C-alpha cells in the first residue's frame, strides 16, 4: 500500500501533462509571460491603445464623397451598377404589377392551389386563411410589395447560390476557396450588409434586393455543394459506365440525387430572404417591414403588430410550402383527388384555376381589397399597451413590473458585465479569446479569433464593441439556461416535445425584426429589451438542437446506467450530457450567432453600441461611422463563431 500511495502523486501530474488541453494552456502561459510584459511596457494596459488604431474617417469620407459625386456620371455606375439597378427596379415593379393585376382573389387562389399541389388540402386551407388575414388587417398592398421584393430576391439568390454550389460541389479547389467566404457571410449579422450596398446603389429597392441576395445566397450555395458532394458514388459510376458526358451525369444523376438538399436550400434561402427583406425597410424598401420600422420609430406598438402579424403568416406559409416540396413523403396518405394534383396536369389545374379567379375578380371590380373588410387592431392593441404601462410596468406587488425587471437586469447584469469587460486590459481580452479558441479548436482557429478581435481595436471601436459583447454574453447565458432546461424536459417527455413543436416552428420562422415588437410593448426601449428579443429569437434553435442531441444518445448506454441503479439526474449528468457534447456545443454556437444578430438590430430600440452606430450611419449617410461599425460587427461575429465552434482535426494535424 505504501508503494501505491507514493507512486500516485507522481502519476497524476504525468497523466495531466499528456493531456492535449494542458499542453495548449502551458504554451499560452509561456507566450503570455513573454508577450504581456512587452505589450504592457510599450502600450500600457487599460483600453485599446490609441497608437494601434487607424482613423478611417478621412479615407472613407473621401470615398463616400467620390461615389456620391460620380454616381450619375461615371461609366462604372452608368453602364455597370446602373444597369443592375434598373434591372432590379423593373423586375420588382413587373412582379408587383402582376400581383396587383391578379387581385386579392387571384393571389389567394394561386397561393392556395400551389399549396394544394405541393402538400395537400390542409396546407391549402392554411395558406388561404393566412392571405385573407393579411387583407383583414389592412396590409394587402404592403404584403404584395414585400412579396414582389421577395420573388425577385429569391430568384436571384437561388441563381447565385446554385452557381456557387455547382462550383464548390464539382471542384475541391473551389470548395476550399469558397468555404471561408461562405463561413464569413453566414456569421455576419444582416445589418452589416446594408451600408455598402446603400453607398453604391442609394436608398431604395435595388439596395434592398442586392443586400438580400448577399445575405440569402450562402445557404443555397452550401446545400447545393453538399448535395452534389454526397451523391451516391455507385449510381454515378453506373451512369458513367453508360458513356455519358460530365454534363449528362450532372443533369441526369447528380442534381436529381441532390433534390432533397436543393429543396432545403430553397427553403432556407426563402426564409433568410424574407428576414432580410423586412430589415431592408431601413434603407427605403417599401412593404411590411417599412410599416413595422415606422411604427417602432414612433413606439406605436399597435401599428407594428398589425404589420408584424402578416410577416409571421407569410413566413409560416412559405416555410411550410417549401418544406413540403422538399419532403419526398409529402404525397403519402393523400386521397385520390389530392394525387390528381401530381405532375404537369396538377400545375395546369392550379394555373387555370388562378386565371379563372383573377378574371372573375377583374370583371366584378374586386381587384383591391375592400376597405369595409378590414379590422383596425392598432387602437385596441395600443389601449392594451397603455393599460400594461399603467398597471404592469411598475408597482406590481411582490414580483414587480416589467420595467422593473428590465431595470434590474440592466443594473445587475448588463452594466456589471459591460463595465467588467471594458475595465479589462486590452491584452487580457485577446489572451482569453486565444485561450478559448485554441482549447476548442486549433491554433489556426485561435489566430483567426485573435486577429478578428484585434481588428476591432484597430478600427477604433473597442469600447462600443465590448458593450455589444456584454449584451451578447448576458443574452446567451439566459438563452442557454432556458434552452437547456426546456430541452431536457422535451427530451424526457414526448408530450412536452409535441406541445413545444408548433411553438418552436412558429418562432423559428419569424423574421428578426418582428421580435422587437413584443419586447418594446413589455419593456419599453433600452438594452434590456434588445437582449430579451435576442433571447426569444435564439431560444428555439438551442432547444431543438439540444433536444435532438439528448434523444440521440445511445440507448444501450442509457440502459446500462439504468441497470447500475443510476437516477435520472445521474443519467443526465454522467451519460446524456457527455455523449451529447457535440450537439451541445453546436447549440451554444448557434445561440451566440443568433443572439448577436438581434442584439445588433436592437440598436433600433435603444440597444446602443455597435447597433446604434450602424443605424446612425444608415440614417445619416455617414459611411465612416456605419461602415466601421459594420466591419466591427463582422469581426465580432467571426470571433464568437470561432470561439464556440469546435474544429475537427484531420489526422492530428493543426492541433
C-alpha positions in Angstrom: 0.0 0.0 0.0 2.9 2.4 0.8 4.3 1.8 -2.7 0.9 2.6 -4.3 0.5 5.7 -2.2 3.9 7.0 -3.0 3.6 6.5 -6.8 0.1 8.2 -7.0 1.3 11.8 -6.7 3.9 11.2 -9.4 1.4 9.5 -11.8 -1.2 12.2 -11.6 0.9 15.1 -13.0 2.3 12.8 -15.7 -1.2 12.0 -16.9 -2.2 15.6 -16.8 0.9 16.7 -18.8 0.0 14.2 -21.5 -3.4 15.8 -22.0 -3.6 18.0 -25.1 -5.5 20.8 -23.4 -2.8 21.1 -20.7 -0.1 21.4 -23.4 -2.1 24.2 -25.0 -2.5 26.0 -21.7 1.2 25.7 -20.9 2.1 27.1 -24.3 -0.3 30.0 -23.9 1.0 30.7 -20.4 4.6 30.8 -21.8 3.6 33.1 -24.6 1.7 35.4 -22.2 4.7 35.5 -19.9 6.9 36.8 -22.7 4.5 39.0 -24.7 2.3 40.6 -22.0 5.2 42.5 -20.2 6.5 43.7 -23.6 3.0 44.9 -24.6 2.4 46.5 -21.2 5.7 48.3 -21.4 5.2 49.5 -24.9 1.5 50.5 -24.9 0.4 50.1 -21.2 -2.8 48.4 -20.0 -6.3 49.6 -20.0 -8.4 50.2 -23.1 -7.1 49.6 -26.6 -4.1 51.9 -27.1 -4.7 54.8 -29.4 -1.3 54.2 -31.1 -2.7 50.9 -32.5 -5.8 52.4 -34.0 -6.3 53.5 -37.6 -8.5 56.5 -38.3 -10.6 55.7 -41.4 -12.8 58.8 -41.2 -10.9 60.7 -43.9 -10.4 57.9 -46.5 -13.9 56.6 -46.1 -15.4 60.1 -46.2 -13.4 60.8 -49.4 -14.6 57.5 -50.9 -18.2 58.3 -50.0 -17.9 61.8 -51.5 -16.4 60.4 -54.7 -19.2 57.8 -55.1 -21.9 60.4 -54.4 -20.3 62.9 -56.8 -19.8 60.3 -59.6 -22.9 58.1 -59.2 -24.7 59.9 -62.0 -21.8 60.4 -64.4 -19.1 57.8 -64.0 -19.2 54.9 -66.6 -18.9 52.3 -63.7 -22.2 53.5 -62.4 -23.9 54.4 -65.7 -23.0 51.1 -67.5 -22.4 48.8 -64.6 -24.3 49.3 -61.4 -26.8 51.4 -63.2 -27.9 48.6 -65.4 -28.1 46.3 -62.4 -30.2 48.8 -60.5 -32.6 49.4 -63.4 -33.0 45.6 -63.9 -33.9 45.1 -60.3 -36.4 48.0 -60.3 -38.1 46.8 -63.5 -38.2 43.2 -62.2 -39.7 44.1 -58.8 -42.2 46.6 -60.4 -43.3 43.9 -63.0 -43.9 41.3 -60.3 -45.8 43.9 -58.2 -48.0 44.9 -61.1 -48.7 41.2 -61.9 -49.8 40.7 -58.2 -52.0 43.8 -58.3 -53.4 42.8 -61.6 -54.3 39.3 -60.3 -56.2 41.0 -57.4 -56.5 39.7 -53.9 -58.7 36.8 -55.1 -56.3 35.7 -57.8 -53.3 35.9 -55.5 -55.1 34.0 -52.8 -56.2 31.4 -55.3 -52.7 31.0 -56.6 -51.3 30.5 -53.1 -53.9 28.0 -52.1 -53.6 26.0 -55.3 -49.8 25.9 -55.2 -50.1 24.7 -51.5 -52.6 22.1 -52.5 -50.4 20.9 -55.4 -47.4 20.6 -53.1 -48.8 19.4 -49.8 -52.5 18.8 -49.9 -55.7 20.3 -48.8 -54.8 21.1 -45.2 -51.9 23.4 -46.1 -54.1 24.9 -48.9 -56.7 26.0 -46.4 -54.0 27.3 -44.1 -52.5 29.4 -46.9 -55.9 30.8 -47.8 -56.5 31.8 -44.2 -53.1 33.4 -43.9 -53.5 35.5 -47.1 -57.0 36.6 -46.1 -55.8 37.6 -42.7 -53.2 39.9 -44.4 -56.1 41.7 -46.1 -58.3 41.8 -43.0 -55.5 43.6 -41.2 -55.4 46.2 -43.9 -52.0 45.1 -45.1 -52.8 43.7 -48.5 -50.8 46.3 -50.5 -47.7 46.2 -48.2 -47.8 42.4 -48.3 -47.8 42.5 -52.1 -44.9 44.9 -52.0 -42.9 42.6 -49.7 -43.9 39.6 -51.8 -42.7 41.3 -55.1 -39.4 42.1 -53.5 -39.2 38.6 -52.2 -39.8 36.9 -55.6 -37.0 38.8 -57.3 -34.6 38.5 -54.4 -35.2 34.7 -54.1 -34.8 34.1 -57.8 -31.5 36.0 -57.8 -30.3 34.3 -54.6 -31.1 30.9 -55.9 -29.3 31.6 -59.2 -26.2 32.9 -57.4 -26.3 30.1 -54.8 -26.7 27.3 -57.3 -23.8 28.6 -59.4 -21.5 28.9 -56.4 -22.8 25.5 -55.2 -22.1 23.9 -58.5 -18.6 25.3 -58.5 -17.9 24.1 -54.9 -19.6 20.7 -55.4 -17.7 19.9 -58.6 -14.3 21.2 -57.7 -12.4 20.6 -54.4 -10.2 23.6 -55.1 -13.2 25.9 -55.4 -14.8 24.4 -52.3 -11.7 25.3 -50.3 -11.7 28.8 -51.7 -15.5 29.4 -51.2 -15.8 27.8 -47.7 -14.2 30.6 -45.7 -16.1 33.2 -47.7 -19.4 31.5 -47.1 -18.5 31.0 -43.4 -17.9 34.7 -43.0 -21.1 35.6 -44.9 -23.2 33.3 -42.6 -21.9 34.7 -39.3 -22.3 38.3 -40.5 -25.5 39.9 -39.0 -27.9 41.1 -41.6 -27.4 44.8 -40.7 -23.7 44.6 -41.8 -24.8 44.2 -45.4 -26.9 47.3 -45.7 -24.5 50.3 -45.7 -22.1 49.1 -48.5 -25.0 48.5 -50.9 -26.6 51.8 -49.9 -23.4 53.6 -50.7 -23.3 52.1 -54.2 -27.0 51.9 -55.2 -28.5 54.5 -52.9 -31.6 54.1 -50.7 -34.4 52.1 -52.2 -35.4 48.8 -53.8 -32.2 48.0 -55.7 -30.1 48.2 -52.5 -32.7 46.2 -50.6 -32.8 43.4 -53.2 -29.0 43.2 -53.6 -28.4 43.1 -49.8 -31.0 40.3 -49.6 -29.2 38.4 -52.3 -25.8 38.6 -50.5 -27.5 37.5 -47.2 -29.7 34.7 -48.6 -27.4 33.1 -51.3 -24.9 31.3 -48.9 -27.3 28.6 -47.6 -28.3 27.7 -51.2 -24.6 27.5 -52.2 -23.7 25.4 -49.2 -26.6 22.9 -49.5 -26.1 22.6 -53.3 -22.5 21.8 -52.8 -23.4 19.3 -50.0 -25.9 17.6 -52.2 -23.5 17.2 -55.1 -20.7 16.0 -53.0 -22.9 13.5 -51.2 -24.3 11.9 -54.3 -24.3 8.1 -54.3 -21.0 7.0 -55.9 -22.3 3.7 -57.1 -25.1 5.4 -59.0 -22.6 7.9 -60.5 -20.3 5.0 -61.6 -23.2 3.2 -63.2 -24.2 6.3 -65.1 -20.6 6.9 -66.2 -20.3 3.3 -67.4 -23.0 4.1 -69.9 -20.7 6.5 -71.7 -22.4 9.7 -70.5 -20.6 13.1 -70.6 -19.9 15.2 -67.5 -22.9 17.4 -68.3 -25.2 14.5 -68.8 -24.1 13.0 -65.5 -24.8 16.3 -63.8 -28.3 16.7 -65.2 -29.4 13.1 -65.0 -27.7 11.9 -61.8 -26.1 14.4 -59.6 -28.8 17.0 -59.5 -31.7 14.5 -59.1 -29.8 12.8 -56.3 -29.3 16.2 -54.6 -33.0 17.1 -54.8 -33.6 17.0 -51.0 -30.6 19.3 -50.3 -31.6 21.6 -53.1 -35.2 22.0 -51.8 -33.8 22.5 -48.3 -31.5 25.2 -49.7 -34.5 26.8 -51.3 -36.4 26.8 -48.1 -33.6 28.3 -46.1 -33.0 30.9 -48.8 -36.6 32.0 -48.8 -36.7 32.3 -45.0 -33.5 34.3 -44.9 -34.6 36.5 -47.9 -37.9 37.3 -46.1 -36.0 38.2 -42.9 -33.6 40.5 -44.8 -36.4 42.0 -47.0 -38.1 43.1 -43.8 -34.9 44.5 -42.3 -34.2 46.2 -45.6 -37.0 48.6 -44.9 -34.4 50.6 -43.0 -32.8 51.5 -46.4 -36.0 52.5 -48.1 -37.7 49.3 -49.2 -41.5 49.6 -49.1 -43.7 46.9 -47.7 -44.5 45.3 -44.4 -41.0 45.9 -42.9 -41.4 49.7 -43.6 -44.7 49.7 -41.7 -43.0 47.9 -38.7 -40.0 50.2 -38.8 -42.1 53.4 -38.9 -44.3 52.1 -36.1 -41.3 51.2 -33.9 -39.7 54.6 -34.6 -42.8 56.2 -33.1 -43.3 53.5 -30.5 -46.7 52.6 -32.0 -47.0 49.0 -30.9 -50.5 48.5 -32.4 -49.4 49.6 -35.9 -46.2 47.5 -35.6 -48.2 44.4 -34.6 -50.7 44.9 -37.4 -47.8 44.8 -39.9 -45.9 42.1 -37.9 -48.7 39.5 -38.0 -48.7 39.3 -41.8 -44.9 38.9 -41.8 -45.2 35.9 -39.5 -48.1 34.4 -41.5 -46.1 34.9 -44.7 -43.1 33.3 -43.2 -45.0 30.3 -41.9 -46.8 29.7 -45.2 -43.6 29.9 -47.2 -41.8 27.7 -44.8 -44.5 25.0 -44.9 -44.9 25.0 -48.7 -41.2 24.9 -49.5 -40.6 22.4 -46.7 -43.3 20.1 -48.1 -41.9 20.4 -51.6 -38.6 19.0 -50.4 -40.2 16.1 -48.4 -40.3 13.0 -50.6 -43.0 11.6 -48.4 -45.2 14.7 -48.7 -47.6 12.9 -51.0 -48.1 9.8 -48.9 -51.5 9.4 -47.4 -53.3 11.7 -49.8 -56.7 10.9 -51.3 -57.2 10.3 -55.0 -58.4 13.8 -55.5 -55.2 15.2 -53.9 -53.0 12.9 -56.0 -54.7 14.3 -59.1 -52.6 17.3 -58.5 -49.4 15.5 -59.3 -47.4 16.1 -62.4 -47.9 18.6 -65.2 -51.7 18.2 -65.0 -51.7 19.4 -61.4 -49.8 22.6 -62.3 -52.1 23.2 -65.3 -55.2 22.9 -63.0 -53.6 25.3 -60.5 -52.7 27.9 -63.2 -56.1 27.6 -64.9 -57.9 28.0 -61.6 -55.9 31.1 -60.7 -56.6 32.7 -64.1 -60.3 32.0 -63.8 -60.5 33.5 -60.3 -58.4 36.5 -61.3 -60.5 37.2 -64.4 -63.7 36.9 -62.3 -62.3 39.3 -59.8 -61.5 41.8 -62.5 -64.9 41.5 -64.1 -66.6 42.1 -60.8 -64.3 45.1 -60.0 -62.8 43.4 -56.9 -59.1 43.7 -57.6 -58.4 45.8 -54.5 -59.1 44.5 -51.0 -62.4 46.2 -49.9 -61.9 48.8 -47.1 -65.1 47.6 -45.5 -63.4 44.2 -44.9 -60.5 45.5 -42.7 -60.1 45.3 -39.0 -58.3 48.0 -37.1 -56.3 46.2 -34.3 -53.9 49.1 -33.7 -56.2 51.0 -31.4 -57.2 48.1 -29.1 -53.6 46.9 -29.0 -52.4 50.4 -28.1 -55.1 50.6 -25.4 -53.8 47.3 -24.1 -50.3 48.6 -24.1 -51.4 51.7 -22.3 -53.1 49.5 -19.7 -49.9 47.5 -19.3 -47.9 50.7 -18.9 -50.2 51.8 -16.2 -50.5 48.5 -14.4 -47.7 46.1 -15.3 -44.7 48.3 -16.0 -44.0 49.0 -12.3 -45.6 48.8 -8.9 -46.8 45.2 -9.2 -46.8 43.7 -5.7 -44.2 41.0 -4.9 -43.0 40.3 -8.5 -42.5 43.9 -9.6 -43.3 45.2 -13.1 -41.8 44.6 -16.5 -40.0 47.9 -16.4 -38.6 46.9 -13.0 -37.4 43.6 -14.5 -35.7 45.4 -17.3 -34.1 47.9 -15.0 -32.9 45.2 -12.6 -31.5 43.2 -15.5 -29.6 46.3 -16.8 -28.3 47.2 -13.3 -27.4 43.8 -12.0 -26.3 42.0 -15.2 -25.7 44.2 -18.3 -23.9 47.0 -16.5 -21.5 44.8 -14.4 -20.7 42.7 -17.5 -20.1 45.7 -19.6 -18.0 47.5 -17.0 -16.1 44.4 -16.3 -15.2 43.8 -20.0 -14.3 47.5 -20.6 -12.2 47.5 -17.4 -10.0 44.6 -18.5 -6.6 45.3 -20.0 -6.9 45.0 -23.8 -4.2 42.3 -23.9 -6.1 40.2 -21.4 -9.2 40.2 -23.7 -7.0 38.9 -26.6 -5.5 36.3 -24.3 -8.9 35.0 -23.2 -10.1 34.8 -26.8 -6.9 33.0 -27.8 -7.2 30.5 -25.0 -10.9 29.7 -25.6 -10.4 29.4 -29.3 -7.4 27.2 -29.1 -8.8 24.9 -26.4 -11.9 24.2 -28.5 -10.2 24.2 -31.9 -6.8 24.5 -33.5 -4.0 27.2 -33.5 -5.5 28.5 -36.8 -8.8 28.9 -35.1 -7.2 30.8 -32.3 -5.2 33.0 -34.7 -8.4 33.9 -36.6 -10.3 34.8 -33.5 -7.5 36.9 -32.1 -7.0 38.8 -35.4 -10.7 39.4 -35.6 -10.8 40.8 -32.1 -7.6 42.9 -32.7 -9.1 44.3 -35.9 -12.0 45.8 -33.8 -9.4 47.7 -31.7 -7.5 48.8 -34.8 -10.8 50.2 -36.2 -11.1 52.4 -33.1 -14.4 50.9 -31.8 -13.0 48.8 -28.9 -15.3 50.3 -26.2 -18.7 50.0 -28.1 -17.7 46.6 -29.3 -17.2 45.4 -25.7 -20.6 46.9 -24.9 -22.2 44.9 -27.7 -20.2 41.8 -26.5 -21.5 42.3 -22.9 -25.1 42.2 -24.2 -24.4 39.1 -26.3 -22.8 37.3 -23.3 -25.7 38.2 -21.0 -28.3 37.2 -23.5 -26.5 33.9 -24.4 -26.3 33.0 -20.7 -30.1 33.4 -20.3 -30.7 31.6 -23.6 -28.6 28.6 -22.6 -30.1 28.3 -19.2 -33.7 28.4 -20.5 -32.9 26.4 -23.6 -31.1 23.6 -21.9 -33.8 23.3 -19.2 -36.5 23.2 -21.8 -34.6 20.7 -23.9 -34.1 18.4 -21.0 -37.8 18.4 -20.3 -38.6 17.8 -24.0 -36.0 15.0 -24.3 -37.6 13.2 -21.4 -41.2 13.6 -22.3 -42.8 13.0 -25.7 -45.8 15.1 -24.6 -43.7 18.1 -23.8 -41.9 17.8 -27.2 -45.2 17.6 -29.0 -46.5 20.7 -27.2 -43.3 22.6 -27.9 -43.0 21.6 -31.6 -45.6 24.0 -33.1 -44.4 26.9 -30.8 -40.8 26.4 -31.9 -41.9 26.1 -35.6 -43.6 29.5 -35.5 -40.8 31.1 -33.6 -38.1 29.8 -35.9 -39.9 31.2 -39.0 -40.4 34.7 -37.6 -38.0 37.3 -39.1 -35.7 39.0 -36.6 -37.4 42.4 -36.9 -40.7 41.0 -35.6 -39.2 40.1 -32.2 -38.7 43.8 -31.4 -42.5 44.4 -31.3 -43.5 42.5 -28.2 -40.4 43.4 -26.2 -41.0 47.1 -26.8 -44.6 46.6 -25.7 -43.5 44.9 -22.5 -40.2 46.6 -21.5 -40.1 49.9 -23.4 -36.8 50.8 -25.1 -33.2 50.1 -23.9 -30.5 47.5 -23.8 -32.6 45.0 -21.7 -35.4 44.8 -24.4 -32.8 44.2 -27.1 -31.3 41.4 -25.0 -34.8 40.0 -24.4 -35.6 40.0 -28.1 -32.3 38.2 -28.8 -33.1 35.5 -26.2 -36.5 34.8 -27.7 -35.0 34.7 -31.2 -32.2 32.3 -30.3 -34.1 30.0 -27.9 -35.9 27.8 -30.5 -32.6 26.8 -32.2 -30.9 26.0 -28.9 -33.9 23.9 -27.7 -34.2 21.9 -30.9 -30.5 21.1 -31.3 -30.1 20.2 -27.6 -33.3 18.0 -27.6 -32.1 16.2 -30.7 -28.7 15.6 -29.2 -30.1 14.2 -25.9 -32.6 12.0 -27.7 -29.9 10.5 -30.0 -27.7 9.2 -27.1 -27.1 5.5 -27.5 -30.0 3.6 -25.8 -27.5 0.9 -24.8 -25.6 3.4 -22.7 -28.8 4.6 -21.1 -29.9 1.1 -20.3 -26.6 0.2 -18.9 -26.6 3.1 -16.5 -30.2 2.4 -15.5 -29.2 -1.2 -14.7 -26.5 0.0 -12.4 -29.1 2.0 -10.4 -28.4 5.5 -11.7 -31.1 8.1 -11.0 -32.5 10.2 -13.8 -30.3 13.1 -12.7 -27.2 10.9 -12.7 -28.1 9.6 -16.2 -28.4 13.1 -17.4 -25.2 14.4 -15.8 -22.9 11.3 -16.4 -24.3 9.8 -19.6 -26.5 12.0 -21.7 -24.7 15.3 -21.4 -21.2 13.9 -22.1 -22.4 11.8 -25.1 -24.4 14.7 -26.4 -21.4 17.1 -26.2 -21.2 17.8 -30.0 -24.8 18.8 -30.1 -24.5 21.0 -27.0 -21.5 22.8 -28.5 -23.4 23.3 -31.7 -26.3 24.7 -29.7 -24.0 27.2 -28.0 -22.5 28.2 -31.3 -25.9 28.8 -32.9 -27.2 30.6 -29.9 -24.2 33.0 -29.9 -24.6 33.8 -33.6 -28.4 34.3 -33.5 -28.2 36.4 -30.3 -25.6 38.7 -32.0 -27.8 39.2 -35.0 -30.7 40.5 -32.9 -28.6 42.5 -30.4 -27.3 44.5 -33.3 -30.8 45.2 -34.6 -31.6 46.2 -31.0 -29.9 49.5 -31.9 -33.3 50.4 -33.3 -34.9 50.2 -29.8 -32.2 51.7 -27.7 -29.6 48.9 -27.6 -26.8 51.3 -28.3 -23.2 50.3 -29.0 -22.4 49.0 -32.5 -26.0 48.6 -33.4 -26.7 52.3 -32.8 -23.6 53.3 -34.8 -24.8 51.2 -37.7 -28.3 52.7 -37.5 -26.9 56.2 -37.3 -24.6 55.6 -40.3 -27.5 54.4 -42.3 -29.8 57.2 -41.3 -27.3 60.0 -41.8 -25.4 58.5 -44.7 -22.3 58.6 -42.6 -20.1 56.0 -44.3 -17.2 56.2 -41.8 -19.4 55.5 -38.7 -21.7 53.0 -40.3 -19.1 51.0 -42.3 -16.6 50.9 -39.4 -19.4 49.6 -37.1 -20.5 47.1 -39.7 -16.9 45.8 -40.1 -16.6 45.6 -36.3 -19.8 43.6 -36.1 -18.4 41.2 -38.7 -15.2 40.8 -36.7 -17.1 40.2 -33.5 -19.3 37.6 -35.2 -16.3 35.9 -36.6 -14.6 35.8 -33.3 -17.6 34.5 -31.4 -18.1 31.8 -34.1 -14.5 30.6 -33.8 -14.6 30.6 -30.0 -17.7 28.5 -29.9 -17.3 26.2 -32.9 -15.2 23.1 -32.4 -12.8 22.4 -35.3 -12.3 18.8 -36.4 -8.7 17.7 -36.6 -7.6 15.8 -39.6 -5.0 13.1 -38.8 -4.0 15.0 -35.7 -2.6 17.9 -37.7 -3.1 21.5 -36.9 -3.8 21.0 -33.2 
